[in-house]
Amino acid sequence: MTNDTGDMWALIEARDHTIQEMRDEIHALRMAESEREMIRRTLNELQQAQTNTFAEVYKLREELFHFRTIGSRLLLRLTSPLDRAVNRYRSIVRPRLGHLVQHAPRTALSVDHIPVSPRKDAARISIVTPSFGQGHFIERTILSVLDQGYPNLEYLVQDGGSKDDTEAVLRKYEDRLAGWRSEADSGQSDAINRGFRHTTGDIMGWLNSDDMLLPGALASIDRFFARHPDVDVVYGNRLMIDEEDREIGRWIMPGHDSDVLSWADYIPQETLFWRRSIWEKVGGQIDESFRFAMDWDLLVRFRDAGAKFAHIPQFLGAFRIHHQQKTSAEISELGFQEMNRIRQRIHGYVPEPMQIRKAVAPFLLRHVWVDMKWRVARATKPSR
């Protein structure tokens, strides 16, 4: 009996212990639930506070933007006349050389074409037009040469096998050309050399198939060479035109400076002509390793061979700017490489851009001066 009583009390104690553990767990769960509820309330309060803060920040930002707008408008009213004056001054004194697009297209060219009659005993001028894929422009190029009315012209077109309208245009004018060919070549320099091999003129030059000569250019060039038998190379001023032959800029050269050729080439290629004697003296060909800077290389070789240069203060040619243009597409890649190659050959190293700018600065200042004088003369010229 005693044993049974002891077992019973042990079971009762075990039961009470289990019940207490269960109560403790229930209490702990209730406490955890209370804590979770408090945490939820706290999070809700924080989210509401964050929302209110964002609203205040947005409101402040709007007010700040409003004040800034008012301040900007006031500042603009105060500074606009000064800004316009500064921008106008910059447009006047900024060099135009090196800048291809200078203003919005103008239908009327700002050039007075002075009629120049060819001499009776005009020297033979040989012109080569290298061409490839310029069917849209080549007819205007050809007519700018043929319509010069120059009596002793030898004009050849060397095409690289274009698949556009080029050949049809060439056939249209073949009775007025000294010759034309359309055949595969290794590039522009090769085409120029191929064309010049079939020429005989005492005066030479090439005109790219998208550029143009301006009226009276050939007669002016011939007369200048006739009056200056000691001059070997001549060039003039340039207009920039767009795809529709509208003027978008000009380069008025300040006179020749052979030293500048060691640093940069500003000579307008489409206005450049030379005597055959200096051409033969430097080897009688374009360096075909150049695809972009072949004209600068030729000018440096002319100079180093003792050529005398002269600038004709007249607009002789028009340089066309268009989206397929070689000058625009390649200058950032091949062009800079070839220009630095020429500088390396001259100086023995590649000059830094700042050194180049410093070297050409006096030349550009003279250009700015002659350009300003041209503007003043044009503005004060009586209208017809």
C-alpha positions as a LaTeX table, in Angstrom:
\begin{tabular}{lrrr}
\hline
Residue & $x$ (\AA) & $y$ (\AA) & $z$ (\AA) \\
\hline
Met1 & 0.00 & 0.00 & 0.00 \\
Thr2 & 2.81 & 2.27 & 0.90 \\
Asn3 & 4.45 & 1.70 & $-2.46$ \\
Asp4 & 1.26 & 2.41 & $-4.35$ \\
Thr5 & 0.78 & 5.65 & $-2.44$ \\
Gly6 & 4.31 & 6.78 & $-3.24$ \\
Asp7 & 3.85 & 6.11 & $-6.95$ \\
Met8 & 0.63 & 8.06 & $-6.97$ \\
Trp9 & 2.23 & 11.12 & $-5.42$ \\
Ala10 & 5.08 & 10.89 & $-7.93$ \\
Leu11 & 2.57 & 10.90 & $-10.79$ \\
Ile12 & 0.78 & 13.90 & $-9.28$ \\
Glu13 & 4.05 & 15.85 & $-8.98$ \\
Ala14 & 4.98 & 14.99 & $-12.57$ \\
Arg15 & 1.56 & 16.15 & $-13.72$ \\
Asp16 & 1.84 & 19.42 & $-11.81$ \\
His17 & 5.35 & 19.98 & $-13.22$ \\
Thr18 & 4.11 & 19.40 & $-16.78$ \\
Ile19 & 1.14 & 21.73 & $-16.23$ \\
Gln20 & 3.53 & 24.44 & $-14.94$ \\
Glu21 & 5.82 & 24.02 & $-17.97$ \\
Met22 & 2.82 & 24.36 & $-20.26$ \\
Arg23 & 1.71 & 27.50 & $-18.40$ \\
Asp24 & 5.23 & 28.91 & $-18.72$ \\
Glu25 & 5.27 & 28.22 & $-22.49$ \\
Ile26 & 1.82 & 29.80 & $-22.90$ \\
His27 & 3.03 & 32.87 & $-21.01$ \\
Ala28 & 6.17 & 33.03 & $-23.14$ \\
Leu29 & 4.06 & 32.79 & $-26.31$ \\
Arg30 & 1.79 & 35.56 & $-25.06$ \\
Met31 & 4.83 & 37.72 & $-24.30$ \\
Ala32 & 6.29 & 37.01 & $-27.78$ \\
Glu33 & 2.97 & 37.90 & $-29.41$ \\
Ser34 & 2.87 & 41.13 & $-27.38$ \\
Glu35 & 6.42 & 41.96 & $-28.49$ \\
Arg36 & 5.58 & 41.21 & $-32.12$ \\
Glu37 & 2.54 & 43.46 & $-31.91$ \\
Met38 & 4.68 & 46.22 & $-30.43$ \\
Ile39 & 7.25 & 45.74 & $-33.18$ \\
Arg40 & 4.49 & 45.91 & $-35.81$ \\
Arg41 & 3.14 & 49.13 & $-34.31$ \\
Thr42 & 6.65 & 50.57 & $-34.22$ \\
Leu43 & 7.26 & 49.66 & $-37.89$ \\
Asn44 & 3.97 & 51.21 & $-38.91$ \\
Glu45 & 4.85 & 54.38 & $-37.07$ \\
Leu46 & 8.28 & 54.46 & $-38.75$ \\
Gln47 & 6.75 & 53.93 & $-42.19$ \\
Gln48 & 4.26 & 56.72 & $-41.59$ \\
Ala49 & 7.04 & 58.99 & $-40.39$ \\
Gln50 & 9.09 & 58.13 & $-43.50$ \\
Thr51 & 6.13 & 58.91 & $-45.74$ \\
Asn52 & 5.60 & 62.22 & $-43.99$ \\
Thr53 & 9.33 & 63.00 & $-44.28$ \\
Phe54 & 9.33 & 62.27 & $-48.03$ \\
Ala55 & 6.30 & 64.50 & $-48.45$ \\
Glu56 & 8.04 & 67.32 & $-46.61$ \\
Val57 & 11.22 & 66.83 & $-48.65$ \\
Tyr58 & 9.27 & 66.83 & $-51.93$ \\
Lys59 & 7.45 & 69.99 & $-50.87$ \\
Leu60 & 10.72 & 71.66 & $-49.97$ \\
Arg61 & 12.25 & 70.57 & $-53.28$ \\
Glu62 & 9.34 & 72.04 & $-55.20$ \\
Glu63 & 9.69 & 75.31 & $-53.32$ \\
Leu64 & 13.44 & 75.32 & $-53.94$ \\
Phe65 & 12.91 & 74.64 & $-57.65$ \\
His66 & 10.42 & 77.50 & $-57.78$ \\
Phe67 & 12.91 & 79.91 & $-56.21$ \\
Arg68 & 15.67 & 78.64 & $-58.50$ \\
Thr69 & 13.49 & 79.19 & $-61.56$ \\
Ile70 & 12.72 & 82.73 & $-60.47$ \\
Gly71 & 16.41 & 83.33 & $-59.76$ \\
Ser72 & 17.48 & 81.84 & $-63.10$ \\
Arg73 & 15.02 & 83.99 & $-64.99$ \\
Leu74 & 16.20 & 87.07 & $-63.18$ \\
Leu75 & 19.84 & 86.14 & $-63.79$ \\
Leu76 & 19.09 & 85.46 & $-67.45$ \\
Arg77 & 17.51 & 88.89 & $-67.83$ \\
Leu78 & 20.54 & 90.46 & $-66.29$ \\
Thr79 & 23.17 & 88.48 & $-68.19$ \\
Ser80 & 21.59 & 87.92 & $-71.63$ \\
Pro81 & 22.81 & 91.22 & $-73.12$ \\
Leu82 & 26.29 & 90.57 & $-71.78$ \\
Asp83 & 26.23 & 86.98 & $-73.03$ \\
Arg84 & 25.14 & 88.11 & $-76.45$ \\
Ala85 & 27.91 & 90.68 & $-76.54$ \\
Val86 & 30.49 & 88.09 & $-75.44$ \\
Asn87 & 29.27 & 85.52 & $-77.97$ \\
Arg88 & 29.30 & 88.15 & $-80.70$ \\
Tyr89 & 32.85 & 89.11 & $-79.79$ \\
Arg90 & 33.92 & 85.47 & $-79.82$ \\
Ser91 & 32.36 & 84.91 & $-83.24$ \\
Ile92 & 34.36 & 87.86 & $-84.56$ \\
Val93 & 37.76 & 87.00 & $-83.10$ \\
Arg94 & 37.55 & 83.20 & $-83.32$ \\
Pro95 & 39.70 & 81.79 & $-86.13$ \\
Arg96 & 37.68 & 80.26 & $-88.93$ \\
Leu97 & 40.55 & 78.17 & $-90.23$ \\
Gly98 & 40.07 & 74.58 & $-89.18$ \\
His99 & 36.30 & 75.01 & $-88.66$ \\
Leu100 & 34.25 & 73.48 & $-91.46$ \\
Val101 & 30.68 & 74.41 & $-90.48$ \\
Gln102 & 30.54 & 78.03 & $-89.30$ \\
His103 & 26.95 & 79.16 & $-89.78$ \\
Ala104 & 23.55 & 78.12 & $-91.07$ \\
Pro105 & 23.35 & 77.45 & $-94.83$ \\
Arg106 & 23.08 & 80.53 & $-97.02$ \\
Thr107 & 21.68 & 80.27 & $-100.51$ \\
Ala108 & 23.50 & 83.34 & $-101.79$ \\
Leu109 & 27.28 & 82.93 & $-101.67$ \\
Ser110 & 29.00 & 85.85 & $-99.95$ \\
Val111 & 31.50 & 86.15 & $-102.79$ \\
Asp112 & 31.67 & 88.68 & $-105.56$ \\
His113 & 32.87 & 86.81 & $-108.63$ \\
Ile114 & 35.09 & 89.23 & $-110.51$ \\
Pro115 & 35.08 & 88.34 & $-114.21$ \\
Val116 & 38.58 & 87.36 & $-115.28$ \\
Ser117 & 39.18 & 86.86 & $-118.99$ \\
Pro118 & 41.71 & 84.17 & $-119.96$ \\
Arg119 & 44.90 & 85.31 & $-121.61$ \\
Lys120 & 45.24 & 84.72 & $-125.34$ \\
Asp121 & 48.40 & 82.70 & $-124.75$ \\
Ala122 & 47.04 & 80.96 & $-121.64$ \\
Ala123 & 49.23 & 78.21 & $-120.25$ \\
Arg124 & 47.92 & 74.67 & $-120.35$ \\
Ile125 & 46.37 & 73.72 & $-117.02$ \\
Ser126 & 46.02 & 70.02 & $-116.25$ \\
Ile127 & 43.41 & 69.01 & $-113.67$ \\
Val128 & 42.71 & 65.49 & $-112.42$ \\
Thr129 & 39.58 & 64.56 & $-110.52$ \\
Pro130 & 39.95 & 61.32 & $-108.54$ \\
Ser131 & 36.53 & 59.80 & $-107.99$ \\
Phe132 & 34.78 & 56.93 & $-106.27$ \\
Gly133 & 31.11 & 56.69 & $-105.41$ \\
Gln134 & 30.37 & 60.41 & $-105.79$ \\
Gly135 & 27.69 & 60.19 & $-108.47$ \\
His136 & 25.54 & 62.66 & $-106.58$ \\
Phe137 & 28.16 & 65.43 & $-106.77$ \\
Ile138 & 30.53 & 64.72 & $-109.66$ \\
Glu139 & 28.46 & 66.45 & $-112.33$ \\
Arg140 & 28.58 & 69.72 & $-110.38$ \\
Thr141 & 32.34 & 69.24 & $-109.93$ \\
Ile142 & 32.87 & 68.65 & $-113.66$ \\
Leu143 & 30.75 & 71.64 & $-114.67$ \\
Ser144 & 32.59 & 73.91 & $-112.23$ \\
Val145 & 35.73 & 73.14 & $-114.25$ \\
Leu146 & 34.32 & 73.06 & $-117.79$ \\
Asp147 & 32.22 & 76.20 & $-117.30$ \\
Gln148 & 35.36 & 78.17 & $-116.50$ \\
Gly149 & 35.63 & 78.65 & $-120.24$ \\
Tyr150 & 39.38 & 78.27 & $-119.98$ \\
Pro151 & 40.80 & 77.82 & $-123.49$ \\
Asn152 & 43.81 & 75.62 & $-122.72$ \\
Leu153 & 42.35 & 73.10 & $-120.29$ \\
Glu154 & 43.36 & 69.44 & $-119.97$ \\
Tyr155 & 40.81 & 67.83 & $-117.66$ \\
Leu156 & 40.82 & 64.13 & $-116.78$ \\
Val157 & 38.64 & 62.11 & $-114.40$ \\
Gln158 & 40.11 & 58.97 & $-112.84$ \\
Asp159 & 37.32 & 56.90 & $-111.30$ \\
Gly160 & 37.89 & 53.87 & $-109.08$ \\
Gly161 & 35.16 & 51.71 & $-110.61$ \\
Ser162 & 32.09 & 53.37 & $-109.09$ \\
Lys163 & 28.80 & 51.46 & $-109.19$ \\
Asp164 & 26.56 & 54.55 & $-108.96$ \\
Asp165 & 25.73 & 57.20 & $-111.59$ \\
Thr166 & 29.35 & 58.30 & $-112.03$ \\
Glu167 & 30.01 & 56.50 & $-115.31$ \\
Ala168 & 26.80 & 57.83 & $-116.89$ \\
Val169 & 27.87 & 61.37 & $-115.95$ \\
Leu170 & 31.34 & 60.83 & $-117.39$ \\
Arg171 & 29.90 & 59.57 & $-120.68$ \\
Lys172 & 27.65 & 62.63 & $-120.79$ \\
Tyr173 & 30.66 & 64.98 & $-120.78$ \\
Glu174 & 33.32 & 62.80 & $-122.39$ \\
Asp175 & 33.48 & 64.97 & $-125.52$ \\
Arg176 & 34.56 & 67.92 & $-123.31$ \\
Leu177 & 37.04 & 65.94 & $-121.20$ \\
Ala178 & 40.63 & 65.19 & $-122.14$ \\
Gly179 & 39.90 & 61.66 & $-120.95$ \\
Trp180 & 38.33 & 59.51 & $-118.27$ \\
Arg181 & 38.79 & 56.02 & $-116.91$ \\
Ser182 & 36.83 & 53.89 & $-114.51$ \\
Glu183 & 38.98 & 51.11 & $-113.10$ \\
Ala184 & 39.89 & 49.62 & $-109.75$ \\
Asp185 & 42.67 & 51.40 & $-107.88$ \\
Ser186 & 44.25 & 51.29 & $-104.42$ \\
Gly187 & 42.79 & 54.60 & $-103.26$ \\
Gln188 & 42.72 & 58.33 & $-103.90$ \\
Ser189 & 46.49 & 58.81 & $-104.09$ \\
Asp190 & 46.80 & 56.03 & $-106.67$ \\
Ala191 & 43.97 & 57.55 & $-108.71$ \\
Ile192 & 45.65 & 60.98 & $-108.70$ \\
Asn193 & 48.94 & 59.50 & $-109.88$ \\
Arg194 & 47.22 & 57.49 & $-112.62$ \\
Gly195 & 45.50 & 60.61 & $-113.87$ \\
Phe196 & 48.58 & 62.85 & $-113.84$ \\
Arg197 & 50.57 & 60.28 & $-115.86$ \\
His198 & 48.34 & 61.18 & $-118.82$ \\
Thr199 & 48.68 & 64.97 & $-118.51$ \\
Thr200 & 51.02 & 67.42 & $-120.22$ \\
Gly201 & 50.11 & 70.84 & $-118.77$ \\
Asp202 & 52.63 & 73.31 & $-117.35$ \\
Ile203 & 50.28 & 74.02 & $-114.43$ \\
Met204 & 48.79 & 71.16 & $-112.41$ \\
Gly205 & 46.22 & 70.54 & $-109.70$ \\
Trp206 & 43.61 & 68.05 & $-108.60$ \\
Leu207 & 39.98 & 68.63 & $-107.67$ \\
Asn208 & 38.13 & 66.04 & $-105.61$ \\
Ser209 & 34.85 & 64.76 & $-107.02$ \\
Asp210 & 32.68 & 66.52 & $-104.42$ \\
Asp211 & 34.43 & 69.91 & $-104.46$ \\
Met212 & 34.11 & 72.78 & $-106.94$ \\
Leu213 & 36.11 & 75.55 & $-108.58$ \\
Leu214 & 34.59 & 79.02 & $-108.37$ \\
Pro215 & 34.08 & 81.09 & $-111.55$ \\
Gly216 & 37.21 & 82.71 & $-112.92$ \\
Ala217 & 39.57 & 80.58 & $-110.82$ \\
Leu218 & 41.62 & 79.13 & $-113.69$ \\
Ala219 & 42.07 & 82.45 & $-115.48$ \\
Ser220 & 43.20 & 84.06 & $-112.22$ \\
Ile221 & 45.69 & 81.27 & $-111.56$ \\
Asp222 & 47.13 & 81.46 & $-115.07$ \\
Arg223 & 47.48 & 85.25 & $-114.92$ \\
Phe224 & 49.18 & 85.07 & $-111.52$ \\
Phe225 & 51.73 & 82.53 & $-112.71$ \\
Ala226 & 52.36 & 84.62 & $-115.83$ \\
Arg227 & 53.00 & 87.76 & $-113.74$ \\
His228 & 55.18 & 85.87 & $-111.22$ \\
Pro229 & 57.48 & 83.51 & $-113.11$ \\
Asp230 & 59.46 & 82.88 & $-109.91$ \\
Val231 & 56.44 & 81.39 & $-108.08$ \\
Asp232 & 56.10 & 77.60 & $-108.09$ \\
Val233 & 52.94 & 77.01 & $-106.01$ \\
Val234 & 49.77 & 79.09 & $-105.58$ \\
Tyr235 & 46.52 & 78.78 & $-103.67$ \\
Gly236 & 43.56 & 80.99 & $-102.75$ \\
Asn237 & 40.68 & 81.36 & $-100.33$ \\
Arg238 & 37.99 & 78.76 & $-99.78$ \\
Leu239 & 34.25 & 78.60 & $-99.29$ \\
Met240 & 32.60 & 75.72 & $-97.43$ \\
Ile241 & 29.36 & 74.48 & $-98.97$ \\
Asp242 & 26.79 & 71.86 & $-98.02$ \\
Glu243 & 25.19 & 69.15 & $-100.15$ \\
Glu244 & 22.93 & 71.71 & $-101.84$ \\
Asp245 & 25.77 & 74.13 & $-102.73$ \\
Arg246 & 24.78 & 76.52 & $-99.91$ \\
Glu247 & 27.53 & 78.43 & $-98.14$ \\
Ile248 & 28.26 & 77.32 & $-94.55$ \\
Gly249 & 31.63 & 79.00 & $-93.98$ \\
Arg250 & 34.80 & 80.49 & $-95.45$ \\
Trp251 & 38.55 & 80.39 & $-95.03$ \\
Ile252 & 40.33 & 83.65 & $-95.82$ \\
Met253 & 44.04 & 83.02 & $-95.78$ \\
Pro254 & 46.42 & 85.64 & $-94.33$ \\
Gly255 & 49.20 & 85.09 & $-96.88$ \\
His256 & 51.70 & 82.29 & $-97.06$ \\
Asp257 & 53.84 & 81.14 & $-94.13$ \\
Ser258 & 56.13 & 78.21 & $-94.93$ \\
Asp259 & 57.02 & 77.71 & $-91.26$ \\
Val260 & 53.40 & 76.87 & $-90.41$ \\
Leu261 & 53.61 & 73.88 & $-92.76$ \\
Ser262 & 55.85 & 72.22 & $-90.17$ \\
Trp263 & 52.96 & 72.19 & $-87.70$ \\
Ala264 & 49.68 & 72.13 & $-89.61$ \\
Asp265 & 48.21 & 72.36 & $-93.09$ \\
Tyr266 & 45.66 & 75.11 & $-93.61$ \\
Ile267 & 46.12 & 75.43 & $-97.39$ \\
Pro268 & 42.78 & 74.79 & $-99.16$ \\
Gln269 & 43.58 & 71.84 & $-101.39$ \\
Glu270 & 40.89 & 72.53 & $-104.01$ \\
Thr271 & 42.53 & 75.94 & $-104.67$ \\
Leu272 & 46.08 & 74.54 & $-104.89$ \\
Phe273 & 47.99 & 74.60 & $-108.21$ \\
Trp274 & 51.68 & 74.23 & $-109.04$ \\
Arg275 & 54.14 & 74.22 & $-111.92$ \\
Arg276 & 55.09 & 70.91 & $-113.48$ \\
Ser277 & 58.76 & 71.72 & $-112.94$ \\
Ile278 & 58.43 & 71.58 & $-109.11$ \\
Trp279 & 56.24 & 68.45 & $-109.42$ \\
Glu280 & 58.96 & 66.65 & $-111.31$ \\
Lys281 & 61.61 & 67.96 & $-108.91$ \\
Val282 & 59.96 & 66.17 & $-105.96$ \\
Gly283 & 59.51 & 62.90 & $-107.80$ \\
Gly284 & 56.46 & 63.49 & $-109.99$ \\
Gln285 & 53.94 & 61.62 & $-107.87$ \\
Ile286 & 51.79 & 61.59 & $-104.76$ \\
Asp287 & 53.06 & 59.39 & $-101.93$ \\
Glu288 & 50.54 & 56.55 & $-102.12$ \\
Ser289 & 51.19 & 55.49 & $-98.54$ \\
Phe290 & 49.06 & 58.50 & $-97.57$ \\
Arg291 & 45.27 & 58.18 & $-97.83$ \\
Phe292 & 44.32 & 61.42 & $-96.06$ \\
Ala293 & 47.24 & 63.84 & $-95.70$ \\
Met294 & 48.74 & 63.36 & $-99.14$ \\
Asp295 & 48.35 & 67.07 & $-99.95$ \\
Trp296 & 50.20 & 68.16 & $-96.80$ \\
Asp297 & 52.97 & 65.68 & $-97.56$ \\
Leu298 & 53.25 & 67.09 & $-101.09$ \\
Leu299 & 53.36 & 70.68 & $-99.80$ \\
Val300 & 56.16 & 69.85 & $-97.37$ \\
Arg301 & 58.11 & 68.16 & $-100.14$ \\
Phe302 & 57.58 & 71.23 & $-102.35$ \\
Arg303 & 58.85 & 73.48 & $-99.57$ \\
Asp304 & 61.86 & 71.32 & $-98.80$ \\
Ala305 & 62.74 & 71.31 & $-102.51$ \\
Gly306 & 62.94 & 75.12 & $-102.46$ \\
Ala307 & 59.54 & 75.96 & $-103.97$ \\
Lys308 & 58.29 & 79.53 & $-103.74$ \\
Phe309 & 54.68 & 79.77 & $-102.56$ \\
Ala310 & 52.16 & 82.55 & $-103.05$ \\
His311 & 48.62 & 83.22 & $-101.90$ \\
Ile312 & 46.07 & 84.68 & $-104.30$ \\
Pro313 & 43.65 & 86.83 & $-102.22$ \\
Gln314 & 40.58 & 85.54 & $-104.02$ \\
Phe315 & 38.00 & 82.80 & $-103.45$ \\
Leu316 & 39.06 & 80.10 & $-105.90$ \\
Gly317 & 37.33 & 76.95 & $-104.69$ \\
Ala318 & 34.50 & 75.47 & $-102.65$ \\
Phe319 & 35.01 & 72.60 & $-100.24$ \\
Arg320 & 31.91 & 70.47 & $-99.75$ \\
Ile321 & 30.81 & 69.15 & $-96.35$ \\
His322 & 28.54 & 66.09 & $-96.39$ \\
His323 & 27.88 & 62.99 & $-94.29$ \\
Gln324 & 29.78 & 60.56 & $-96.53$ \\
Gln325 & 32.81 & 62.77 & $-96.76$ \\
Lys326 & 36.23 & 61.21 & $-96.34$ \\
Thr327 & 37.57 & 64.17 & $-94.39$ \\
Ser328 & 34.87 & 63.92 & $-91.74$ \\
Ala329 & 34.83 & 60.14 & $-91.49$ \\
Glu330 & 38.54 & 59.44 & $-91.29$ \\
Ile331 & 40.10 & 62.46 & $-89.58$ \\
Ser332 & 39.61 & 60.96 & $-86.11$ \\
Glu333 & 41.43 & 57.77 & $-87.07$ \\
Leu334 & 43.74 & 57.65 & $-90.07$ \\
Gly335 & 43.99 & 61.42 & $-90.45$ \\
Phe336 & 45.62 & 62.11 & $-87.10$ \\
Gln337 & 47.99 & 59.18 & $-87.58$ \\
Glu338 & 49.17 & 60.51 & $-90.93$ \\
Met339 & 49.47 & 64.10 & $-89.70$ \\
Asn340 & 51.59 & 62.96 & $-86.76$ \\
Arg341 & 53.67 & 60.92 & $-89.17$ \\
Ile342 & 54.50 & 64.11 & $-91.09$ \\
Arg343 & 55.28 & 65.99 & $-87.86$ \\
Gln344 & 57.52 & 63.13 & $-86.73$ \\
Arg345 & 59.42 & 63.35 & $-90.01$ \\
Ile346 & 59.89 & 67.12 & $-89.70$ \\
His347 & 60.63 & 67.50 & $-85.97$ \\
Gly348 & 61.95 & 64.07 & $-85.07$ \\
Tyr349 & 59.09 & 63.69 & $-82.57$ \\
Val350 & 55.33 & 64.19 & $-82.36$ \\
Pro351 & 54.63 & 67.61 & $-80.79$ \\
Glu352 & 52.03 & 67.97 & $-78.06$ \\
Pro353 & 48.77 & 69.72 & $-79.05$ \\
Met354 & 49.63 & 72.75 & $-76.92$ \\
Gln355 & 52.96 & 73.12 & $-78.70$ \\
Ile356 & 51.21 & 72.99 & $-82.07$ \\
Arg357 & 48.66 & 75.62 & $-81.02$ \\
Lys358 & 51.41 & 77.90 & $-79.77$ \\
Ala359 & 53.36 & 77.54 & $-83.02$ \\
Val360 & 50.41 & 78.38 & $-85.28$ \\
Ala361 & 48.94 & 81.13 & $-83.06$ \\
Pro362 & 50.62 & 84.09 & $-84.85$ \\
Phe363 & 49.40 & 82.76 & $-88.20$ \\
Leu364 & 45.83 & 82.40 & $-86.90$ \\
Leu365 & 45.92 & 85.91 & $-85.46$ \\
Arg366 & 46.86 & 87.27 & $-88.89$ \\
His367 & 44.01 & 85.25 & $-90.35$ \\
Val368 & 41.55 & 86.76 & $-87.86$ \\
Trp369 & 42.73 & 90.23 & $-88.84$ \\
Val370 & 42.33 & 89.73 & $-92.60$ \\
Asp371 & 38.96 & 88.05 & $-92.06$ \\
Met372 & 37.77 & 91.05 & $-90.04$ \\
Lys373 & 38.98 & 93.43 & $-92.74$ \\
Trp374 & 37.09 & 91.38 & $-95.33$ \\
Arg375 & 33.92 & 91.64 & $-93.24$ \\
Val376 & 34.26 & 95.38 & $-92.80$ \\
Ala377 & 34.92 & 95.90 & $-96.52$ \\
Arg378 & 31.91 & 93.79 & $-97.41$ \\
Ala379 & 29.63 & 95.53 & $-94.89$ \\
Thr380 & 30.60 & 99.00 & $-96.10$ \\
Lys381 & 30.46 & 98.16 & $-99.79$ \\
Pro382 & 27.65 & 100.03 & $-101.55$ \\
Ser383 & 24.81 & 97.76 & $-102.63$ \\
Arg384 & 24.20 & 97.49 & $-106.33$ \\
\hline
\end{tabular}
